[in-house]
Amino acid sequence: MPDPQSPSSASTPRPSVVVLGGTGFVGRALCRRLSAAGRWRVIVATRDTTRGAPVSGLPHVDIRQVDASQEGELRDILGSADAVVNLMAILHGTAKQFHDVHIKLPDLVGRTVSRLGGRRLVHVSAIGVDDPKDSLYLQSKSWGERLVLDAWSAATVLRPSVIFGKEDRFINTFARIQRFAPFVPLACSQARFQPVWVEDVAQAIAAGLERPETAGQTFECAGPDELTLRDLVRRAGQWAGAARAIVPLPLPLARVQARLMEQLPGEPLMSRDNLRSMQTPNVATPGARSLADLGIVARSLDHYLKRG
Protein backbone atom coordinates (compact mmCIF):
# COMPACT_ATOMS: atom_id res chain seq x y z
CA MET A 1 0.00 0.00 0.00
CA PRO A 2 1.44 3.40 -0.88
CA ASP A 3 2.29 5.71 2.00
CA PRO A 4 -0.49 8.35 1.96
CA GLN A 5 1.95 10.89 3.41
CA SER A 6 4.79 10.38 0.95
CA PRO A 7 5.68 13.17 -1.53
CA SER A 8 5.10 10.84 -4.46
CA SER A 9 1.59 9.88 -3.36
CA ALA A 10 0.07 12.73 -5.37
CA SER A 11 1.07 10.97 -8.59
CA THR A 12 -0.24 7.55 -7.54
CA PRO A 13 -3.81 6.39 -6.93
CA ARG A 14 -5.16 7.23 -3.51
CA PRO A 15 -5.35 4.24 -1.16
CA SER A 16 -8.92 3.32 -0.32
CA VAL A 17 -10.50 2.84 3.09
CA VAL A 18 -13.86 1.20 3.75
CA VAL A 19 -15.70 2.80 6.67
CA LEU A 20 -18.33 0.65 8.39
CA GLY A 21 -20.60 2.96 10.34
CA GLY A 22 -19.61 5.94 8.24
CA THR A 23 -23.11 7.46 8.36
CA GLY A 24 -23.07 7.77 12.17
CA PHE A 25 -21.93 10.62 14.40
CA VAL A 26 -18.24 9.67 14.52
CA GLY A 27 -18.30 8.29 10.97
CA ARG A 28 -19.42 11.61 9.54
CA ALA A 29 -16.63 13.44 11.36
CA LEU A 30 -14.10 10.90 10.07
CA CYS A 31 -15.34 11.19 6.48
CA ARG A 32 -15.08 14.98 6.63
CA ARG A 33 -11.53 14.77 7.98
CA LEU A 34 -10.32 12.20 5.44
CA SER A 35 -12.03 14.06 2.59
CA ALA A 36 -10.41 17.36 3.56
CA ALA A 37 -6.97 15.75 3.83
CA GLY A 38 -7.38 14.30 0.33
CA ARG A 39 -5.05 11.36 0.93
CA TRP A 40 -7.67 8.58 0.93
CA ARG A 41 -10.53 7.44 -1.23
CA VAL A 42 -13.29 6.79 1.30
CA ILE A 43 -15.93 4.13 0.72
CA VAL A 44 -18.84 4.29 3.15
CA ALA A 45 -20.46 0.86 3.26
CA THR A 46 -24.07 0.98 4.43
CA ARG A 47 -27.27 -1.01 4.01
CA ASP A 48 -29.29 2.21 3.70
CA THR A 49 -27.68 4.61 1.23
CA THR A 50 -30.17 7.36 2.10
CA ARG A 51 -28.39 7.73 5.44
CA GLY A 52 -25.22 8.65 3.58
CA ALA A 53 -26.63 12.01 2.43
CA PRO A 54 -24.58 14.11 4.92
CA VAL A 55 -21.29 12.81 3.47
CA SER A 56 -22.26 11.88 -0.08
CA GLY A 57 -21.22 15.24 -1.54
CA LEU A 58 -17.75 15.23 0.01
CA PRO A 59 -14.78 14.95 -2.36
CA HIS A 60 -13.19 11.48 -2.51
CA VAL A 61 -16.15 9.90 -0.63
CA ASP A 62 -18.35 7.20 -2.22
CA ILE A 63 -21.46 5.60 -0.72
CA ARG A 64 -21.94 1.89 -1.44
CA GLN A 65 -24.93 -0.27 -0.57
CA VAL A 66 -23.43 -3.17 1.35
CA ASP A 67 -24.77 -5.50 4.03
CA ALA A 68 -21.56 -5.98 6.00
CA SER A 69 -23.14 -8.78 8.03
CA GLN A 70 -23.09 -10.93 4.88
CA GLU A 71 -19.66 -12.52 4.47
CA GLY A 72 -19.71 -12.43 0.68
CA GLU A 73 -20.64 -8.77 0.46
CA LEU A 74 -18.06 -7.81 3.07
CA ARG A 75 -15.33 -9.78 1.32
CA ASP A 76 -16.17 -8.14 -2.00
CA ILE A 77 -16.04 -4.58 -0.65
CA LEU A 78 -12.83 -5.18 1.32
CA GLY A 79 -11.18 -7.10 -1.50
CA SER A 80 -10.12 -3.99 -3.38
CA ALA A 81 -9.55 -1.77 -0.32
CA ASP A 82 -6.31 -0.95 1.48
CA ALA A 83 -7.85 -0.38 4.92
CA VAL A 84 -11.05 -0.70 6.92
CA VAL A 85 -12.48 1.18 9.90
CA ASN A 86 -15.16 -0.50 12.01
CA LEU A 87 -17.37 2.07 13.73
CA MET A 88 -20.50 -0.07 13.91
CA ALA A 89 -22.10 0.22 17.36
CA ILE A 90 -25.41 0.54 19.17
CA LEU A 91 -26.17 1.94 22.63
CA HIS A 92 -29.55 0.25 23.10
CA GLY A 93 -30.91 -3.12 22.06
CA THR A 94 -31.63 -6.72 22.88
CA ALA A 95 -28.99 -9.30 23.72
CA LYS A 96 -29.18 -10.55 20.11
CA GLN A 97 -28.78 -7.06 18.68
CA PHE A 98 -25.72 -6.39 20.83
CA HIS A 99 -24.31 -9.77 19.79
CA ASP A 100 -24.88 -9.17 16.08
CA VAL A 101 -23.37 -5.66 16.01
CA HIS A 102 -20.63 -5.83 18.64
CA ILE A 103 -19.53 -9.48 18.45
CA LYS A 104 -20.59 -11.18 15.23
CA LEU A 105 -19.69 -8.29 12.92
CA PRO A 106 -16.25 -7.51 14.41
CA ASP A 107 -15.43 -11.22 14.30
CA LEU A 108 -16.40 -11.34 10.63
CA VAL A 109 -14.42 -8.19 9.84
CA GLY A 110 -11.33 -9.49 11.61
CA ARG A 111 -11.49 -12.90 9.93
CA THR A 112 -12.10 -11.34 6.50
CA VAL A 113 -9.13 -8.99 6.86
CA SER A 114 -7.02 -11.93 8.05
CA ARG A 115 -7.88 -13.95 4.95
CA LEU A 116 -7.25 -11.04 2.60
CA GLY A 117 -4.09 -9.89 4.40
CA GLY A 118 -2.08 -6.71 4.01
CA ARG A 119 -4.79 -4.32 5.16
CA ARG A 120 -4.90 -1.76 7.93
CA LEU A 121 -7.77 -2.29 10.36
CA VAL A 122 -8.91 0.27 12.93
CA HIS A 123 -11.53 -1.05 15.33
CA VAL A 124 -13.40 1.37 17.60
CA SER A 125 -14.29 -0.20 20.94
CA ALA A 126 -15.07 1.59 24.24
CA ILE A 127 -13.47 2.54 27.52
CA GLY A 128 -14.65 0.19 30.25
CA VAL A 129 -14.45 -3.10 28.36
CA ASP A 130 -11.87 -4.45 30.81
CA ASP A 131 -14.51 -4.29 33.56
CA PRO A 132 -17.87 -4.85 31.83
CA LYS A 133 -19.72 -6.18 34.89
CA ASP A 134 -23.23 -7.21 33.77
CA SER A 135 -23.67 -4.58 31.04
CA LEU A 136 -24.62 -6.14 27.71
CA TYR A 137 -23.14 -3.13 25.92
CA LEU A 138 -19.72 -3.42 27.58
CA GLN A 139 -19.67 -7.23 27.57
CA SER A 140 -20.38 -7.36 23.85
CA LYS A 141 -17.87 -4.60 23.12
CA SER A 142 -15.26 -6.53 25.12
CA TRP A 143 -15.89 -9.79 23.25
CA GLY A 144 -15.86 -8.03 19.89
CA GLU A 145 -12.54 -6.37 20.59
CA ARG A 146 -10.97 -9.69 21.60
CA LEU A 147 -12.27 -11.46 18.51
CA VAL A 148 -10.90 -8.75 16.22
CA LEU A 149 -7.44 -9.05 17.76
CA ASP A 150 -7.58 -12.85 17.78
CA ALA A 151 -8.28 -12.81 14.04
CA TRP A 152 -5.99 -9.90 13.09
CA SER A 153 -3.42 -9.01 15.73
CA ALA A 154 -2.22 -6.04 13.64
CA ALA A 155 -5.49 -4.17 14.22
CA THR A 156 -5.37 -0.77 15.89
CA VAL A 157 -7.99 -0.53 18.66
CA LEU A 158 -9.40 2.76 19.93
CA ARG A 159 -11.42 2.96 23.15
CA PRO A 160 -13.27 6.29 23.47
CA SER A 161 -15.11 7.64 26.48
CA VAL A 162 -18.44 9.39 25.89
CA ILE A 163 -18.09 11.50 22.73
CA PHE A 164 -19.38 15.06 22.41
CA GLY A 165 -19.68 17.40 19.44
CA LYS A 166 -22.04 19.49 17.37
CA GLU A 167 -24.23 16.53 16.34
CA ASP A 168 -24.02 14.41 19.49
CA ARG A 169 -27.04 12.85 21.20
CA PHE A 170 -25.65 13.40 24.68
CA ILE A 171 -24.97 17.06 25.50
CA ASN A 172 -27.58 18.18 22.96
CA THR A 173 -30.25 15.92 24.47
CA PHE A 174 -29.70 17.15 28.03
CA ALA A 175 -29.61 20.74 26.78
CA ARG A 176 -32.93 20.24 24.99
CA ILE A 177 -34.54 18.66 28.06
CA GLN A 178 -33.59 21.62 30.22
CA ARG A 179 -35.13 24.09 27.79
CA PHE A 180 -38.53 22.59 28.51
CA ALA A 181 -38.41 20.66 31.82
CA PRO A 182 -38.63 22.40 35.21
CA PHE A 183 -36.03 20.00 36.67
CA VAL A 184 -33.97 16.97 35.65
CA PRO A 185 -34.51 13.64 37.48
CA LEU A 186 -31.11 12.02 36.97
CA ALA A 187 -30.10 8.39 37.35
CA CYS A 188 -26.48 7.53 38.24
CA SER A 189 -25.67 11.19 38.78
CA GLN A 190 -22.23 10.30 40.18
CA ALA A 191 -21.22 8.09 37.23
CA ARG A 192 -17.78 9.14 36.01
CA PHE A 193 -16.86 10.09 32.45
CA GLN A 194 -13.93 11.64 30.62
CA PRO A 195 -15.71 13.18 27.61
CA VAL A 196 -13.78 13.40 24.35
CA TRP A 197 -14.40 15.64 21.34
CA VAL A 198 -15.56 13.84 18.20
CA GLU A 199 -12.93 15.61 16.09
CA ASP A 200 -10.19 14.26 18.37
CA VAL A 201 -11.57 10.74 17.93
CA ALA A 202 -11.69 11.20 14.15
CA GLN A 203 -8.08 12.40 14.21
CA ALA A 204 -7.10 9.34 16.24
CA ILE A 205 -8.74 7.02 13.69
CA ALA A 206 -6.92 8.80 10.87
CA ALA A 207 -3.65 8.34 12.78
CA GLY A 208 -4.42 4.64 13.12
CA LEU A 209 -4.82 4.42 9.37
CA GLU A 210 -1.74 6.42 8.47
CA ARG A 211 0.80 5.37 11.10
CA PRO A 212 1.96 1.74 10.71
CA GLU A 213 3.51 1.75 14.19
CA THR A 214 0.01 1.81 15.73
CA ALA A 215 -0.65 -1.73 14.46
CA GLY A 216 -1.46 -4.10 17.30
CA GLN A 217 -1.79 -1.28 19.82
CA THR A 218 -4.74 -0.06 21.87
CA PHE A 219 -5.34 3.62 22.60
CA GLU A 220 -7.83 5.11 25.04
CA CYS A 221 -9.51 8.24 23.70
CA ALA A 222 -10.42 10.48 26.63
CA GLY A 223 -10.60 14.20 27.18
CA PRO A 224 -8.55 16.10 29.77
CA ASP A 225 -11.30 16.37 32.41
CA GLU A 226 -12.99 13.72 34.54
CA LEU A 227 -16.62 14.71 35.18
CA THR A 228 -19.66 13.14 36.80
CA LEU A 229 -22.89 12.75 34.88
CA ARG A 230 -24.30 15.51 37.08
CA ASP A 231 -21.43 17.79 36.02
CA LEU A 232 -22.16 17.03 32.36
CA VAL A 233 -25.89 17.73 32.68
CA ARG A 234 -25.20 20.97 34.53
CA ARG A 235 -22.82 22.11 31.78
CA ALA A 236 -25.36 21.21 29.11
CA GLY A 237 -27.99 23.34 30.84
CA GLN A 238 -25.64 26.28 31.24
CA TRP A 239 -24.67 26.05 27.58
CA ALA A 240 -28.36 26.05 26.60
CA GLY A 241 -29.03 29.05 28.86
CA ALA A 242 -31.60 26.98 30.74
CA ALA A 243 -29.85 25.33 33.70
CA ARG A 244 -32.38 23.43 35.83
CA ALA A 245 -32.27 21.80 39.22
CA ILE A 246 -30.88 18.27 39.08
CA VAL A 247 -32.61 15.68 41.26
CA PRO A 248 -30.50 12.51 41.72
CA LEU A 249 -32.53 9.31 41.64
CA PRO A 250 -31.77 6.31 43.87
CA LEU A 251 -30.91 3.23 41.84
CA PRO A 252 -34.24 1.37 42.37
CA LEU A 253 -36.20 4.40 41.16
CA ALA A 254 -33.71 4.88 38.31
CA ARG A 255 -34.44 1.33 37.14
CA VAL A 256 -38.16 2.08 37.09
CA GLN A 257 -37.52 5.27 35.09
CA ALA A 258 -35.30 3.42 32.61
CA ARG A 259 -37.86 0.65 32.15
CA LEU A 260 -40.54 3.24 31.37
CA MET A 261 -38.23 5.04 28.91
CA GLU A 262 -37.62 1.76 27.10
CA GLN A 263 -41.35 1.56 26.35
CA LEU A 264 -41.46 4.93 24.60
CA PRO A 265 -41.25 5.06 20.78
CA GLY A 266 -37.86 5.77 19.23
CA GLU A 267 -34.43 5.41 20.79
CA PRO A 268 -34.67 5.73 24.58
CA LEU A 269 -32.75 8.40 26.45
CA MET A 270 -31.90 5.83 29.11
CA SER A 271 -32.16 2.05 29.33
CA ARG A 272 -31.58 -0.42 32.13
CA ASP A 273 -28.45 -1.59 30.35
CA ASN A 274 -27.19 2.02 30.31
CA LEU A 275 -27.55 2.01 34.09
CA ARG A 276 -25.49 -1.16 34.27
CA SER A 277 -22.85 0.35 31.97
CA MET A 278 -22.52 3.40 34.21
CA GLN A 279 -21.52 1.20 37.14
CA THR A 280 -18.13 0.97 35.38
CA PRO A 281 -16.20 4.29 35.43
CA ASN A 282 -15.93 5.62 31.88
CA VAL A 283 -12.49 7.13 32.47
CA ALA A 284 -8.97 6.53 31.19
CA THR A 285 -6.87 3.74 32.66
CA PRO A 286 -3.66 4.99 34.33
CA GLY A 287 -0.68 4.16 32.14
CA ALA A 288 -2.73 3.26 29.06
CA ARG A 289 -1.77 4.58 25.64
CA SER A 290 -3.74 7.73 24.97
CA LEU A 291 -4.46 10.46 22.45
CA ALA A 292 -1.21 12.11 23.54
CA ASP A 293 0.69 9.07 22.24
CA LEU A 294 -0.83 9.85 18.83
CA GLY A 295 0.30 13.46 19.05
CA ILE A 296 -3.23 14.71 19.77
CA VAL A 297 -3.87 17.39 22.40
CA ALA A 298 -7.39 16.56 23.58
CA ARG A 299 -9.85 19.44 23.75
CA SER A 300 -12.03 19.79 26.84
CA LEU A 301 -15.81 19.96 26.95
CA ASP A 302 -15.63 23.36 28.66
CA HIS A 303 -13.47 24.75 25.87
CA TYR A 304 -15.89 23.41 23.27
CA LEU A 305 -18.99 24.79 24.98
CA LYS A 306 -17.44 28.24 25.47
CA ARG A 307 -16.78 28.40 21.74
CA GLY A 308 -20.52 27.92 21.24
C-alpha positions in Angstrom: 0.0 0.0 0.0 1.4 3.4 -0.9 2.3 5.7 2.0 -0.5 8.3 2.0 1.9 10.9 3.4 4.8 10.4 0.9 5.7 13.2 -1.5 5.1 10.8 -4.5 1.6 9.9 -3.4 0.1 12.7 -5.4 1.1 11.0 -8.6 -0.2 7.6 -7.5 -3.8 6.4 -6.9 -5.2 7.2 -3.5 -5.3 4.2 -1.2 -8.9 3.3 -0.3 -10.5 2.8 3.1 -13.9 1.2 3.8 -15.7 2.8 6.7 -18.3 0.6 8.4 -20.6 3.0 10.3 -19.6 5.9 8.2 -23.1 7.5 8.4 -23.1 7.8 12.2 -21.9 10.6 14.4 -18.2 9.7 14.5 -18.3 8.3 11.0 -19.4 11.6 9.5 -16.6 13.4 11.4 -14.1 10.9 10.1 -15.3 11.2 6.5 -15.1 15.0 6.6 -11.5 14.8 8.0 -10.3 12.2 5.4 -12.0 14.1 2.6 -10.4 17.4 3.6 -7.0 15.7 3.8 -7.4 14.3 0.3 -5.0 11.4 0.9 -7.7 8.6 0.9 -10.5 7.4 -1.2 -13.3 6.8 1.3 -15.9 4.1 0.7 -18.8 4.3 3.1 -20.5 0.9 3.3 -24.1 1.0 4.4 -27.3 -1.0 4.0 -29.3 2.2 3.7 -27.7 4.6 1.2 -30.2 7.4 2.1 -28.4 7.7 5.4 -25.2 8.7 3.6 -26.6 12.0 2.4 -24.6 14.1 4.9 -21.3 12.8 3.5 -22.3 11.9 -0.1 -21.2 15.2 -1.5 -17.7 15.2 0.0 -14.8 15.0 -2.4 -13.2 11.5 -2.5 -16.2 9.9 -0.6 -18.3 7.2 -2.2 -21.5 5.6 -0.7 -21.9 1.9 -1.4 -24.9 -0.3 -0.6 -23.4 -3.2 1.4 -24.8 -5.5 4.0 -21.6 -6.0 6.0 -23.1 -8.8 8.0 -23.1 -10.9 4.9 -19.7 -12.5 4.5 -19.7 -12.4 0.7 -20.6 -8.8 0.5 -18.1 -7.8 3.1 -15.3 -9.8 1.3 -16.2 -8.1 -2.0 -16.0 -4.6 -0.6 -12.8 -5.2 1.3 -11.2 -7.1 -1.5 -10.1 -4.0 -3.4 -9.5 -1.8 -0.3 -6.3 -1.0 1.5 -7.9 -0.4 4.9 -11.1 -0.7 6.9 -12.5 1.2 9.9 -15.2 -0.5 12.0 -17.4 2.1 13.7 -20.5 -0.1 13.9 -22.1 0.2 17.4 -25.4 0.5 19.2 -26.2 1.9 22.6 -29.5 0.3 23.1 -30.9 -3.1 22.1 -31.6 -6.7 22.9 -29.0 -9.3 23.7 -29.2 -10.5 20.1 -28.8 -7.1 18.7 -25.7 -6.4 20.8 -24.3 -9.8 19.8 -24.9 -9.2 16.1 -23.4 -5.7 16.0 -20.6 -5.8 18.6 -19.5 -9.5 18.5 -20.6 -11.2 15.2 -19.7 -8.3 12.9 -16.2 -7.5 14.4 -15.4 -11.2 14.3 -16.4 -11.3 10.6 -14.4 -8.2 9.8 -11.3 -9.5 11.6 -11.5 -12.9 9.9 -12.1 -11.3 6.5 -9.1 -9.0 6.9 -7.0 -11.9 8.1 -7.9 -13.9 4.9 -7.3 -11.0 2.6 -4.1 -9.9 4.4 -2.1 -6.7 4.0 -4.8 -4.3 5.2 -4.9 -1.8 7.9 -7.8 -2.3 10.4 -8.9 0.3 12.9 -11.5 -1.1 15.3 -13.4 1.4 17.6 -14.3 -0.2 20.9 -15.1 1.6 24.2 -13.5 2.5 27.5 -14.6 0.2 30.3 -14.5 -3.1 28.4 -11.9 -4.5 30.8 -14.5 -4.3 33.6 -17.9 -4.8 31.8 -19.7 -6.2 34.9 -23.2 -7.2 33.8 -23.7 -4.6 31.0 -24.6 -6.1 27.7 -23.1 -3.1 25.9 -19.7 -3.4 27.6 -19.7 -7.2 27.6 -20.4 -7.4 23.8 -17.9 -4.6 23.1 -15.3 -6.5 25.1 -15.9 -9.8 23.2 -15.9 -8.0 19.9 -12.5 -6.4 20.6 -11.0 -9.7 21.6 -12.3 -11.5 18.5 -10.9 -8.8 16.2 -7.4 -9.0 17.8 -7.6 -12.9 17.8 -8.3 -12.8 14.0 -6.0 -9.9 13.1 -3.4 -9.0 15.7 -2.2 -6.0 13.6 -5.5 -4.2 14.2 -5.4 -0.8 15.9 -8.0 -0.5 18.7 -9.4 2.8 19.9 -11.4 3.0 23.2 -13.3 6.3 23.5 -15.1 7.6 26.5 -18.4 9.4 25.9 -18.1 11.5 22.7 -19.4 15.1 22.4 -19.7 17.4 19.4 -22.0 19.5 17.4 -24.2 16.5 16.3 -24.0 14.4 19.5 -27.0 12.8 21.2 -25.6 13.4 24.7 -25.0 17.1 25.5 -27.6 18.2 23.0 -30.2 15.9 24.5 -29.7 17.1 28.0 -29.6 20.7 26.8 -32.9 20.2 25.0 -34.5 18.7 28.1 -33.6 21.6 30.2 -35.1 24.1 27.8 -38.5 22.6 28.5 -38.4 20.7 31.8 -38.6 22.4 35.2 -36.0 20.0 36.7 -34.0 17.0 35.7 -34.5 13.6 37.5 -31.1 12.0 37.0 -30.1 8.4 37.4 -26.5 7.5 38.2 -25.7 11.2 38.8 -22.2 10.3 40.2 -21.2 8.1 37.2 -17.8 9.1 36.0 -16.9 10.1 32.5 -13.9 11.6 30.6 -15.7 13.2 27.6 -13.8 13.4 24.3 -14.4 15.6 21.3 -15.6 13.8 18.2 -12.9 15.6 16.1 -10.2 14.3 18.4 -11.6 10.7 17.9 -11.7 11.2 14.2 -8.1 12.4 14.2 -7.1 9.3 16.2 -8.7 7.0 13.7 -6.9 8.8 10.9 -3.7 8.3 12.8 -4.4 4.6 13.1 -4.8 4.4 9.4 -1.7 6.4 8.5 0.8 5.4 11.1 2.0 1.7 10.7 3.5 1.8 14.2 0.0 1.8 15.7 -0.6 -1.7 14.5 -1.5 -4.1 17.3 -1.8 -1.3 19.8 -4.7 -0.1 21.9 -5.3 3.6 22.6 -7.8 5.1 25.0 -9.5 8.2 23.7 -10.4 10.5 26.6 -10.6 14.2 27.2 -8.5 16.1 29.8 -11.3 16.4 32.4 -13.0 13.7 34.5 -16.6 14.7 35.2 -19.7 13.1 36.8 -22.9 12.8 34.9 -24.3 15.5 37.1 -21.4 17.8 36.0 -22.2 17.0 32.4 -25.9 17.7 32.7 -25.2 21.0 34.5 -22.8 22.1 31.8 -25.4 21.2 29.1 -28.0 23.3 30.8 -25.6 26.3 31.2 -24.7 26.0 27.6 -28.4 26.1 26.6 -29.0 29.0 28.9 -31.6 27.0 30.7 -29.9 25.3 33.7 -32.4 23.4 35.8 -32.3 21.8 39.2 -30.9 18.3 39.1 -32.6 15.7 41.3 -30.5 12.5 41.7 -32.5 9.3 41.6 -31.8 6.3 43.9 -30.9 3.2 41.8 -34.2 1.4 42.4 -36.2 4.4 41.2 -33.7 4.9 38.3 -34.4 1.3 37.1 -38.2 2.1 37.1 -37.5 5.3 35.1 -35.3 3.4 32.6 -37.9 0.6 32.2 -40.5 3.2 31.4 -38.2 5.0 28.9 -37.6 1.8 27.1 -41.3 1.6 26.4 -41.5 4.9 24.6 -41.2 5.1 20.8 -37.9 5.8 19.2 -34.4 5.4 20.8 -34.7 5.7 24.6 -32.8 8.4 26.4 -31.9 5.8 29.1 -32.2 2.1 29.3 -31.6 -0.4 32.1 -28.5 -1.6 30.4 -27.2 2.0 30.3 -27.5 2.0 34.1 -25.5 -1.2 34.3 -22.8 0.4 32.0 -22.5 3.4 34.2 -21.5 1.2 37.1 -18.1 1.0 35.4 -16.2 4.3 35.4 -15.9 5.6 31.9 -12.5 7.1 32.5 -9.0 6.5 31.2 -6.9 3.7 32.7 -3.7 5.0 34.3 -0.7 4.2 32.1 -2.7 3.3 29.1 -1.8 4.6 25.6 -3.7 7.7 25.0 -4.5 10.5 22.5 -1.2 12.1 23.5 0.7 9.1 22.2 -0.8 9.8 18.8 0.3 13.5 19.1 -3.2 14.7 19.8 -3.9 17.4 22.4 -7.4 16.6 23.6 -9.8 19.4 23.8 -12.0 19.8 26.8 -15.8 20.0 27.0 -15.6 23.4 28.7 -13.5 24.8 25.9 -15.9 23.4 23.3 -19.0 24.8 25.0 -17.4 28.2 25.5 -16.8 28.4 21.7 -20.5 27.9 21.2 
